[in-house]
Amino acid sequence: MTAGSSRGGKRGWGRSWVVLALVAWCCAVVVFALLASVDIGITVVLLALGPLVAGLVQTHRQHRRVMARLDRQAVRLDEQIERLGHIARIGPGVAEDMAAVRSELRKLSGDVLSRAEVDALVRKASADVITRTRKGVAVDLLVTFRQIEALQNLYALSDVDRPMPQTRGWAASPDLLLLLASIVERQEPALIVECGSGASTLWLAMVLRRFEIKGRVVALEHQESYVETSLAMVERHELGAYVDIRHAPLEPVELGGETYQWYARSAWDDLAGIELLFVDGPPADTGRHSRYPAFPLLVDHLHSDAVVVLDDMIRVDEQEVLARWLEARPDYEAERVRLEKNAALVRRRERAY
């Protein structure tokens, strides 16, 4: 218990004692008046004496406490006088030390910011934080708004009549799905190959059905559980005639002296004339440049007018993959598309005649 709380407790006990004493006095006077048949005037006088006596007692107690504090202060004052006498005896040396300290403080004062300067810096830093936060929130809101717009356009383009899987997290973003759907509507590809499977598989197939395009989507999926999930979605939307989801376990493949984990050759070796290749797998956690093998392994399976879409170009890994693709095949060129996660469209260069 602290000294402050101790003093507060004592004061509270003192007040309680006064109240209890007054209550006891009043009860005693009433009982005495009833038993002794005392006149009402005397009873009132006796009752009035209670607070007076209690006040005197309380005043006496407070006086004693004040005197006790004064005694303690006197003792402390004596101690201070004794210390001052000691300092006076060694005064010259202390004075020199104090002068040196003051000199050093004067030197340091030139490097110390004033309170006004500190306040100004704090205000500026706070304003900068608020400005950056507002800009960040504004950018996030703009991105979200664009994704909602893209999703609405995608629904209108695909004639959706049943619930669709989410387009957040690992799934392709709505703006990328809208780009893919637009390519399918415009080019009417007979063969679409997708590295990975999921929501994009469903959307691509729905666009084929919506515009009565005689084509199919072949999705290469290395996880068997994902194959089952994707097939269930395809069946729910009655898109079996447009989708072929193949289980393609990852296997080591050597390219340019490096080994990668990529989809088993048996799952894609029969594919020819690919008009749209969507590279959205394998996942990045399977290794550095995990999506690099897609182009060198499938380039000879592409249609002459094929479009290769590389997702997640916001990542350095994918940017390096694209650079390696173009370096190895200068007859292809890339168009970068600004999206939520960015993308690249790779096509064969037009021949100059």
Residue pairs with C-beta under 8 A, 6 or more apart in sequence:
1 9
14 58
14 61
18 54
18 57
18 58
21 50
21 54
21 57
22 50
22 51
22 54
25 47
25 49
25 50
25 53
25 54
26 47
26 50
29 43
29 46
29 47
29 50
30 43
32 38
32 46
33 40
33 42
33 43
33 46
38 46
87 94
113 121
143 340
146 175
146 340
147 167
147 173
147 174
147 175
147 340
148 174
150 173
150 174
150 175
150 177
150 178
151 167
151 174
151 178
153 178
154 174
154 177
154 178
154 181
154 203
157 178
157 181
157 182
157 185
157 207
157 210
158 181
158 203
158 206
158 207
158 210
159 206
159 210
160 206
162 236
162 237
164 199
164 202
164 203
165 171
165 198
165 199
165 202
165 233
166 199
167 173
167 174
167 177
167 199
170 198
170 283
171 198
171 199
171 200
172 180
172 198
172 199
172 200
172 280
172 311
173 339
173 340
173 341
175 339
175 340
176 200
176 309
176 311
176 339
176 340
176 341
176 343
177 199
177 200
177 203
179 309
179 337
179 339
179 343
180 200
180 203
180 204
180 276
180 278
180 309
181 203
181 204
181 207
183 189
183 276
183 307
183 309
184 192
184 204
184 207
184 208
184 211
184 213
184 215
184 276
185 207
185 211
187 275
187 276
187 305
187 307
188 211
188 213
188 215
189 213
189 215
189 275
189 276
189 303
190 214
190 215
190 216
190 273
190 275
191 215
191 216
191 218
191 271
191 273
191 274
191 275
191 276
191 303
192 204
192 208
192 215
192 216
192 217
192 218
192 274
192 275
192 276
192 277
192 278
193 217
193 218
193 219
193 220
193 268
193 271
193 274
193 276
193 277
193 278
193 298
194 200
194 201
194 204
194 217
194 218
194 219
194 220
194 277
194 278
194 280
195 220
195 263
195 277
195 278
195 279
195 280
195 281
195 282
195 291
195 294
196 219
196 220
196 221
196 280
196 281
196 282
197 219
197 220
197 221
197 226
197 227
197 230
197 245
198 226
198 230
200 278
200 280
201 217
201 219
201 230
201 233
201 234
201 243
201 245
202 230
202 233
202 234
202 237
202 239
204 217
204 278
205 217
205 234
205 237
205 239
205 242
205 243
206 237
206 239
207 213
208 215
208 216
208 217
208 242
209 239
209 242
215 242
215 275
216 241
216 242
216 243
216 244
217 242
217 243
217 244
218 244
218 245
218 246
218 268
218 271
219 230
219 243
219 244
219 245
219 246
220 246
220 248
220 263
220 267
220 268
220 281
221 227
221 230
221 245
221 246
221 247
221 248
221 281
222 247
222 248
222 249
222 250
222 263
222 281
222 282
224 247
227 245
227 246
227 247
230 245
231 245
234 240
234 243
234 245
246 267
246 268
247 267
248 263
248 264
248 266
248 267
248 268
249 263
249 264
250 261
250 262
250 263
250 264
250 282
250 286
251 261
251 262
251 263
251 264
251 265
252 259
252 260
252 261
253 259
253 260
253 261
253 262
253 265
253 293
253 297
254 260
255 292
255 293
255 296
255 297
258 289
260 287
260 289
260 290
260 292
260 293
261 282
261 286
261 287
261 290
262 282
262 290
262 293
262 294
262 297
263 282
265 297
268 297
268 298
268 301
271 298
271 301
272 301
273 301
273 302
273 303
274 298
274 301
274 302
274 303
274 306
275 302
275 303
275 305
275 306
275 307
276 306
276 307
276 309
277 294
277 298
277 302
277 306
277 307
277 308
277 309
278 309
278 311
279 291
279 294
279 295
279 308
279 309
279 310
279 311
280 311
280 312
281 290
281 291
282 290
282 291
283 290
284 290
284 312
284 315
284 317
288 317
289 317
289 320
289 321
289 324
290 317
291 310
291 317
291 318
291 321
292 321
292 324
292 325
294 308
295 308
295 325
295 328
295 329
295 346
296 325
296 328
299 329
302 308
304 348
305 347
305 348
306 347
306 348
307 345
307 346
307 347
308 345
308 346
308 347
309 343
309 344
309 345
309 346
310 318
310 321
310 322
310 343
310 344
310 346
311 318
311 341
311 343
312 318
312 341
312 342
312 343
313 319
313 322
313 336
313 341
313 342
313 343
313 344
314 341
314 342
318 344
322 334
322 344
322 346
325 332
325 334
325 346
326 332
326 333
326 334
326 346
331 348
331 349
332 346
332 347
332 348
332 349
333 346
333 347
333 348
333 349
334 344
334 345
334 346
335 344
335 345
335 346
335 347
336 342
336 343
336 344
337 343
337 344
337 345
